[in-house]
Amino acid sequence: MDRRDFLKTATAALAITAAVPSAARAQAAFAPKPGIWREYGIVTRVKIANPRGKTQAWIPVPSVETDWFKSGDSTWTTNAQSATLKRDPKFGSRMVHAEWAEGDGAPTIDVISRISTQDRAIDISKPGTPVALSEEERRLYTAPTMLVPTGGVVREFSDRITAGAPTDVEKARRIYDWIVENTFRNPSTRGCGIGDVASMLENGDLNGKCADLNALYVGLARAAGLPARDIYGLRVAPSKFGYRSLGASSSNVTKAQHCRAEVYLGGFGWVPIDPADVRKVILEEPPGNLQIDDPKVIAIREALFGSWEGNWLAYNFGNDITLPGYQGPLNDFLMYPEAEAGGERLDCLDPDTFKYVIVAHELT
């Protein structure tokens, strides 16, 4: 699909935003394998429903460049007074910052991005010679954040979980297994959660969604001295392995945000993990409420320590994000469109009131 055809299709999808039924898919062994690149186009349309005073918006765009993901060009059309591509100075997280003057009646912006992605799979039994982390990167990805401290109760839990582990690989796996076995996905959590790790451990509330459970992994890993990071993104296609809970169900991906995690291990580099998706499969994969020893769960639990399916867009690695032009507190992370009208932040977890729609289509 070329750019012109994609824009026509995306415009229609934005107008209709109807679910596109996916073809019936037989359950296959969950075994991601790199090698086949897939290209997608994503359109994010933001339309401020009730503008008042000065209005501004921040729309995340892909900003990750690796051997498994390429962020293509992002362009936009808007009636804003100004719209520029900005970058968070600490993590390089990119966003389009649009500003409308007071009195602009219908603030609107369409952001169009292209990405290329492939599966990831790392054989933990075969160490190699990955690119080493710089000292600056190691400090960055072992440092605490506002919601992910590395001392206190987080360090206490981390020390108990990893006690006696002979290698960093064993530490990383113990933390992963502990989260799979001791947390649960809470369907009533708004959005993807907020990732308040210390509160989860102090209160024993070991539940939430991906931004909670994967942030818990990152905090426990960093407390154990392992560089780790969340990656904030969006599911853009169904799972080719037939797991309904691990893919987008239609081209309308407005509510398909998902964050993953990585841990850096000597001999392997950045290793993909996703304990939160194991808990999602347990809760949501038909017929639902699976046991931890169900074959589907066993397969996905083993796979998601070292591999990912490439049906997902990566926005950024950032935490404690500074939104340009905003005078309020830092953003915990940037995974949703954000906006402010008349000095009041709009609810990014309520797209129907905020008025934003995201659609995705495969281009190849």
ABEGO torsion letter per residue (X at the ends): XBAAAAAAAAAAAAAAGBBBBBBBBBBBBBBBBBGBBBBBBBBBBBBBABBBEBBBBBBBBBABBBAABBBBBBBBBBABABBBBBBBAAAGBBBBBBBBBBGBABBBBBBBBBBBBBBBBBBAABBBBBBBBBAAAAAAAABBBAABBABEAAAAAAAAAABGBABAAAAAAAAAAAAAAABBBBAABBEAEAGBAAAAAAAGBBBEBAAAAAAAAAAAAAAAGBBBBBBBBBBABBBAAGBAAABBABABAAAABBBBBBBBBBGAEBBBBBAAAAAAAAAABOAEGBBAABAAAAAAAAAABGBBBAABBBABABBGBBBBGBABBBBABBABBBBBBGGBBBBAABAAAAGBBBBBBBAX
